[in-house]
Structure formats: C-alpha cells, structure tokens
Amino acid sequence: MSKIDEAKEILRELGLPTAQQNDISAYTLLALCGIKPNDNWRMATNVSLKVSKGVMAFCKDVYGKEYAPNTRETFRRQVLHQFVQARLADYNPDTPTLPINSPNAHYAISTEALNTIKSYGTKAWKKSKEKFKSEVGELSKRYLKERKHILIPIKLNNGKILKLSAGKHNEVQAAIVHQFAPRFAKGSEVLYIGDTANKDLYIVKKVLKELNISINEHSKLPDVILFDRQKNWLFLIEVVTSHGPISPKRLMELEELLKNCKAGMVYVTAFPDFAEFNKNSKNLAWDTEVWVMSFPDHMIHFNGDRFIGPR
C-alpha cells in the first residue's frame, strides 16, 4: 500500500469517523508523524507543527500535494479538531496557555498515539491499537452516541414516531409536520418525508401509487409530501436551508414527475427564517406558496389569483 493508504488504515483502525478517513486526514497524519514516502512507521515523531507552514507545507514539499491557502480552515475544523478529540493529537502542547486563534497555534501527535502508530506494520500493532482504543475510546462511536441523543422526533397523525438526524434542514421538516400541517393542511397525512441521512426515511408507496405517482430510485421527490384526502390536494414542500427553493426549473421537474396525478397540486417552499427567504426570493416560481418556520401562522403567496390552492 501507499503511505496515504496506510495512513487511512491507521485512522480507520484507531476508530476515527469516516469523515476523517479521507486523503486530507491521511496527509495530516503523515505530516504530524513526519513520515515520508519511503519511511517506516517506527520512524514516526511528534514534532509540533502549525497548520499552514507546518502541515500544509509538508504535504506540498514531501508529497507534492498542494492545498489552496483557503483550505487552512478545512484542515483545522474538519481534521485537526477531530484528531484532538480522538486523543490522536495534542493542541498547543509546547505552549498550553496560548490564546485561542493565536498565530502560533500548533498540533503534535500525542504520546499515546505515537507509541501506537510506531507499531503499525509489526506484530505488536493489533495489541497496541486495541490498548489505545480501550484507554481513550473510539471517536466514531462517541459521535454515533451523540447523534443518537440529538435525533429530532416527528410524531405523525397515525401515531408513528420518526427520528430525523440533527440539523437545521430536519428541524424545518419537523416543523412542517407539527406546525404547518395543523394550520394550513389540517387533517392531511404524510406520504413522504426524507432525512439528510436517509433519503427515503418515510414513504407511503401504496397511496402514492393510488395517486398515479411513479416512484423509483431516481425520482427527485420534494422534501415533504402531505395529502389532504377531503380536498384531494397534494402539498409538495421543499425545505430550503442549503439547497434551492421551488424555482421555475424545479417546478417543471415536479410537474413532469406528477403529470399523471389527478390530485390538486399545492407547491410550498419552507424556510427556517426570513434571512434564508430573502436570499432565495428571486428564484421562487410564481403561483407557489412560501412558509417561514419562525412565523408559523402566516403564508406568503407569489402572485396569481389563488392562495393555498392547486395551480
């Protein structure tokens, strides 16, 4: 294996999360250990390095891997922070009293991790890595445990309780079920709700099929679908926290997906707040609705002669 692949294997076997088993994390580990392409891991050291002039410079000078200056924060926030949490690295070991964001901030492989890493590729590796994990724990398991604690619950009308992964996007989805639906789609049932960690978290395929909505793995469903049987209205709701609203382009995609459906279509874009709404207002399609989570009692209609009704 290449040194990059070996570094990834070390990170994986020491219990780092998947997000810290990539190339940038591997290069960071090599830099902190001072390991060059032809070195053996028993030659690892724990000399302190700054981010730009230490870790990033090592990647460029030793491995020919050059990262743009603006990726400094990526190294710091998405690699080194996690290394410190995993007890793989120490923050400011030479000068622990350095203020936060000091230009002299530095990182070094921890003594426990160094002794373990130096055994990689030897018969002692298995015993050494298990000892390290038993003493400091595995960050991937701690992260998983934390995620389970902060799941967002959604209670459907049928009594079923869904649990969405944490995040602003899913907070808005939960608010659609708990706040939007009772106000503007009273009595409706949830036919579909996705999750940022599970695209098809909840889907009622039988009813979607009855409505002549063809679903396959390539179908680009909106984030939430509500169905009002009494009015025969289908609420198609997109949540905007990072992705776009129901724009003219998105509207055409949804109309094509739903071309055989006989229910009336109500297109809604849901925002967490007016700041997000203001950023996306120019991209909204006419004759669609807007709901803002921070003002749950109100709706905004984009032009047209109808309000909260099928197009």
C-alpha distance (Angstrom), angle and dihedral (degrees) to the residues before:
residue distance angle dihedral
M1 . . .
S2 3.78 . .
K3 3.79 118.7 .
I4 3.83 88.7 -106.1
D5 3.81 90.9 55.8
E6 3.79 91.3 45.7
A7 3.81 90.3 51.2
K8 3.80 90.3 50.8
E9 3.79 90.4 50.4
I10 3.80 90.7 51.4
L11 3.80 91.3 50.8
R12 3.79 91.6 47.8
E13 3.79 94.8 47.7
L14 3.79 92.1 46.9
G15 3.80 89.0 57.7
L16 3.80 102.3 -106.5
P17 3.83 114.3 160.5
T18 3.81 117.9 -97.7
A19 3.81 90.5 -105.4
Q20 3.81 88.2 62.9
Q21 3.80 95.6 50.4
N22 3.81 95.1 77.5
D23 3.81 134.0 103.6
I24 3.80 97.1 -87.3
S25 3.80 90.7 51.6
A26 3.80 91.4 47.4
Y27 3.81 92.1 50.6
T28 3.79 89.3 48.4
L29 3.80 91.7 52.9
L30 3.80 91.1 48.9
A31 3.80 90.8 49.8
L32 3.80 94.5 48.4
C33 3.80 90.1 48.4
G34 3.81 93.1 43.7
I35 3.80 90.5 -128.8
K36 3.82 116.4 162.5
P37 3.85 124.7 -162.3
N38 3.80 94.6 -91.3
D39 3.80 98.3 36.5
N40 3.77 125.5 111.1
W41 3.80 115.5 -126.6
R42 3.80 90.6 -119.1
M43 3.83 84.6 72.3
A44 3.81 91.3 64.5
T45 3.80 117.2 132.2
N46 3.78 134.5 -172.0
V47 3.79 103.1 -135.8
S48 3.83 111.1 157.8
L49 3.79 116.3 -108.1
K50 3.79 134.7 -170.6
V51 3.80 116.5 -135.9
S52 3.82 105.4 -112.3
K53 3.79 102.3 25.8
G54 3.79 93.7 33.4
V55 3.80 117.6 30.3
M56 3.81 98.6 22.8
A57 3.80 92.7 42.0
F58 3.83 90.2 51.9
C59 3.82 90.7 52.2
K60 3.80 90.6 52.8
D61 3.82 100.2 39.4
V62 3.81 99.3 40.6
Y63 3.82 104.6 28.6
G64 3.81 101.4 22.6
K65 3.79 89.6 -122.8
E66 3.78 108.2 138.3
Y67 3.79 120.2 -167.5
A68 3.80 122.3 -165.3
P69 3.82 115.5 -105.6
N70 3.81 90.9 -113.7
T71 3.82 90.4 63.3
R72 3.81 89.6 72.1
E73 3.80 89.4 97.1
T74 3.80 90.2 49.6
F75 3.80 89.8 57.5
R76 3.78 90.9 46.5
R77 3.81 101.1 42.4
Q78 3.79 102.6 31.1
V79 3.80 101.9 34.8
L80 3.79 116.7 14.5
H81 3.79 96.5 42.6
Q82 3.80 88.9 54.8
F83 3.81 92.0 45.1
V84 3.80 88.7 56.2
Q85 3.82 91.8 47.0
A86 3.80 89.6 50.7
R87 3.83 90.3 50.8
L88 3.77 87.1 -119.0
A89 3.80 91.2 119.7
D90 3.79 139.4 22.4
Y91 3.81 123.3 -132.1
N92 3.82 115.3 -132.7
P93 3.83 94.1 -15.8
D94 3.81 91.8 165.9
T95 3.82 94.4 51.2
P96 3.83 110.4 17.3
T97 3.82 91.8 176.7
L98 3.81 94.6 63.6
P99 3.83 111.0 128.4
I100 3.80 119.2 -112.0
N101 3.83 112.6 -84.0
S102 3.79 91.8 17.2
P103 3.84 112.1 162.7
N104 3.80 86.0 -128.4
A105 3.81 94.3 59.1
H106 3.80 110.9 136.7
Y107 3.80 143.0 174.4
A108 3.79 135.1 -146.1
I109 3.78 135.5 -179.0
S110 3.80 108.8 -95.5
T111 3.79 118.7 -112.3
E112 3.82 91.7 -116.0
A113 3.81 92.3 51.0
L114 3.82 93.0 43.8
N115 3.80 92.9 55.3
T116 3.78 89.8 48.5
I117 3.80 96.6 45.6
K118 3.81 92.3 49.6
S119 3.81 88.2 63.6
Y120 3.83 93.3 56.9
G121 3.77 110.9 124.2
T122 3.80 93.3 23.1
K123 3.79 133.4 95.9
A124 3.79 88.4 -103.6
W125 3.82 93.7 61.5
K126 3.79 97.7 87.9
K127 3.79 94.7 50.4
S128 3.80 92.4 40.9
K129 3.81 95.9 51.3
E130 3.82 92.2 46.9
K131 3.80 89.9 50.9
F132 3.81 90.5 50.8
K133 3.81 92.6 49.8
S134 3.78 93.7 45.9
E135 3.80 91.0 52.4
V136 3.81 101.5 42.3
G137 3.82 102.3 18.6
E138 3.80 130.1 -131.3
L139 3.80 117.0 -71.1
S140 3.82 92.3 -151.6
K141 3.83 90.4 59.3
R142 3.79 92.3 45.5
Y143 3.80 90.7 51.1
L144 3.81 90.9 49.0
K145 3.80 90.8 50.5
E146 3.81 91.2 49.5
R147 3.81 91.6 49.2
K148 3.80 90.6 52.8
H149 3.80 90.0 53.1
I150 3.82 94.1 53.3
L151 3.79 101.0 43.9
I152 3.82 114.0 138.3
P153 3.84 112.8 -123.1
I154 3.81 122.5 -142.9
K155 3.79 121.0 -170.2
L156 3.81 114.6 -155.4
N157 3.82 125.8 -152.9
N158 3.80 89.9 -105.3
G159 3.80 89.9 60.2
K160 3.78 94.8 -106.9
I161 3.80 114.4 138.2
L162 3.80 119.8 -146.5
K163 3.78 124.3 -166.9
L164 3.78 117.7 -147.8
S165 3.78 125.2 -164.7
A166 3.80 115.4 -102.5
G167 3.80 120.8 -88.7
K168 3.80 142.8 99.0
H169 3.81 93.2 -92.0
N170 3.79 92.4 57.8
E171 3.80 91.8 42.4
V172 3.80 87.7 61.6
Q173 3.81 91.3 46.8
A174 3.81 90.0 53.5
A175 3.81 89.6 48.9
I176 3.81 90.1 53.0
V177 3.81 90.2 58.7
H178 3.80 96.6 39.7
Q179 3.83 101.9 34.8
F180 3.81 112.7 13.9
A181 3.80 98.0 44.6
P182 3.85 97.6 51.8
R183 3.82 90.1 49.1
F184 3.80 104.6 39.4
A185 3.81 107.0 12.0
K186 3.78 101.2 34.6
G187 3.79 114.2 -176.8
S188 3.80 93.1 11.6
E189 3.79 121.9 139.4
V190 3.77 127.5 -135.0
L191 3.80 110.9 -113.4
Y192 3.76 97.7 172.0
I193 3.77 139.1 10.2
G194 3.77 125.7 166.8
D195 3.76 131.2 -158.5
T196 3.78 129.2 -142.7
A197 3.82 86.6 -123.0
N198 3.82 96.4 37.5
K199 3.81 117.6 33.2
D200 3.80 95.4 -160.3
L201 3.79 101.1 34.7
Y202 3.81 93.7 149.1
I203 3.78 126.6 9.4
V204 3.83 131.4 160.6
K205 3.80 99.0 -152.3
K206 3.80 94.5 175.3
V207 3.81 94.4 61.3
L208 3.80 93.0 40.4
K209 3.79 87.9 54.0
E210 3.81 90.7 49.3
L211 3.79 87.5 54.2
N212 3.82 90.2 52.5
I213 3.79 93.0 -114.1
S214 3.78 107.9 149.3
I215 3.80 111.8 -144.7
N216 3.79 129.0 -169.5
E217 3.79 136.4 149.4
H218 3.81 90.3 -83.7
S219 3.80 96.5 51.5
K220 3.80 111.7 119.8
L221 3.78 99.3 -145.0
P222 3.81 121.1 -177.0
D223 3.80 116.6 -104.7
V224 3.81 94.6 -100.6
I225 3.82 132.1 17.3
L226 3.82 120.5 -166.3
F227 3.81 124.4 -175.6
D228 3.81 124.7 -154.7
R229 3.81 103.2 -162.5
Q230 3.79 94.5 -172.8
K231 3.80 93.9 57.5
N232 3.80 94.4 26.4
W233 3.79 89.3 -128.0
L234 3.78 124.4 150.4
F235 3.82 115.8 -154.0
L236 3.81 110.7 -152.4
I237 3.78 107.8 -167.5
E238 3.78 128.6 -171.9
V239 3.80 118.8 -166.7
V240 3.78 116.5 -144.8
T241 3.78 119.1 -156.7
S242 3.80 98.6 119.5
H243 3.82 107.1 -11.6
G244 3.79 126.7 66.2
P245 3.81 131.2 -82.5
I246 3.79 129.0 -117.9
S247 3.78 94.7 -61.6
P248 3.82 124.1 175.0
K249 3.82 88.4 -94.0
R250 3.81 93.5 49.0
L251 3.80 90.3 45.8
M252 3.80 90.7 56.2
E253 3.81 90.3 49.7
L254 3.79 91.9 52.1
E255 3.81 93.2 45.6
E256 3.80 89.6 52.8
L257 3.82 91.0 49.1
L258 3.83 91.0 49.0
K259 3.81 99.7 37.5
N260 3.82 93.1 118.7
C261 3.80 95.8 44.6
K262 3.83 114.8 107.7
A263 3.79 96.4 -160.9
G264 3.80 121.3 102.6
M265 3.80 112.3 -99.5
V266 3.79 122.7 -132.0
Y267 3.80 112.0 -175.2
V268 3.80 116.1 -156.4
T269 3.78 132.4 178.8
A270 3.82 113.3 -158.7
F271 3.80 121.9 -156.1
P272 3.82 129.1 -172.7
D273 3.82 92.1 -136.5
F274 3.80 144.4 -13.5
A275 3.80 92.5 -92.2
E276 3.81 89.7 65.3
F277 3.81 90.5 41.4
N278 3.82 91.9 53.6
K279 3.81 91.2 51.6
N280 3.82 91.8 54.5
S281 3.83 104.3 30.7
K282 3.82 94.2 102.4
N283 3.79 91.2 57.8
L284 3.81 98.0 52.8
A285 3.81 118.8 115.0
W286 3.80 118.5 -121.6
D287 3.81 119.0 -104.7
T288 3.77 92.8 30.6
E289 3.79 130.6 115.5
V290 3.79 131.9 -117.7
W291 3.79 126.9 -154.1
V292 3.80 123.5 -174.2
M293 3.80 116.0 -156.5
S294 3.81 94.0 -147.7
F295 3.85 89.5 58.8
P296 3.82 101.2 37.7
D297 3.84 97.2 168.7
H298 3.80 94.8 62.9
M299 3.79 138.1 68.8
I300 3.79 132.0 -165.5
H301 3.79 121.0 -145.6
F302 3.79 119.5 -156.5
N303 3.82 104.6 -136.1
G304 3.81 123.9 -69.7
D305 3.82 127.7 102.6
R306 3.80 97.1 -88.5
F307 3.77 132.4 72.8
I308 3.79 122.3 -157.2
G309 3.76 95.8 -11.0
P310 3.79 139.9 107.8
R311 3.77 117.9 -68.7
